[in-house]
Amino acid sequence: MVNFPTLRPRRLRSNKLLRDFVAQTHLNAANLILPIFVKDGISEPEQIQSMPDVYRYPPNDKLIKYVENVKEKGIKNIILFGIPAYKDEVASSAYAKDGVIQRALKMLRESFKDQILLIADECTDEYISHGHCGIVLRRNGNLVIDNDESLRIHSKIAVSQAEAGADVIAPSSMMDGVVGAIRRDLDEAGYKDVAIMAYSAKYASTFYSPFRDAAYSKPSFGDRRGYQMDPRNSYEAIKEVKLDIEEGADIVMVKPAHTYLDVIRIVKDEFPEYPLAAYHVSGEYSMIKAAAINGWIDEKTAVLEITTAIKRAGADLIITYYAEKIAEWIREGVPF
Ligand code: PBG
């Protein structure tokens, strides 16, 4: 009995060198995507109240400087969200040639050439008067989000973003057929090489609240449960991802990330040959931030643990407001 136990898993945990040696999951700045809010009509960056340390940037040299800075830290992938000067019933500021996103894309393309991957979030909610992800029509006295009318607008937005220089279009509306419609119209307009990263399994989540505060995109009536997925379902994600792949998606996504790790795992196992992105969303960000500000958790360790968990669950790419910080922290060395 003296030598018992003979099997000792602790052996490989006994010092940091051994732990690093056998660690299965490693974060890499190359796989991170930083979301950036670009707002029309301001000249200085503006703090977002419910997302401490996140700003809305004006489409000017301040934006360029910020991107230059994150690029130096190793973050080369950004996804842009626009906050326009005006909203109307058809989201025309989302596809205007001089729209805020189109101007930002052009500026960034000119400044950085092919040194930054430009991803454009494609949706109507920030640009349309009622804040929904599609066109609202009255049917039998009820207001409905009309799927097929919406597709035409989404296509138009996508083509205008490609025209302005986006490398990747990311449709986030959860309209049926939106990926196919965008692929067809991008091809027809000559943008065959512009990729689609589809928000395939996007859940109707309360964790988007700070984003809606940041982008002024809270719906003025109803909610998004008629098009975004029901948090109670996991296998439905397979149906959504499969459709997006059939329609031409190059990269698929699960959103939110931290609260939907099971869905990430299911999707990765089912479609291992497709790059999978996961979106660590605004509410997930703000919860960590709030706890960190109060001194209740250690921000660096918490963020690295959660982001590693998202990758371990099966995400290849992670969209996170912490991207810049994570890149810094990876260089310092992870605390595990
Ligand atoms: C829609 C869109 C939203 C987010 C990304 N794209 C908002 C929504 O569906 O209400 C949320 C991102 C986040 O919460 O960080 N354009």
Residues whose N, C-alpha, C, O or C-beta is under 5 A from the ligand:
A	BS01	PBG	C123 D125 S172 F207 Y208 F211 V281 S282 G283
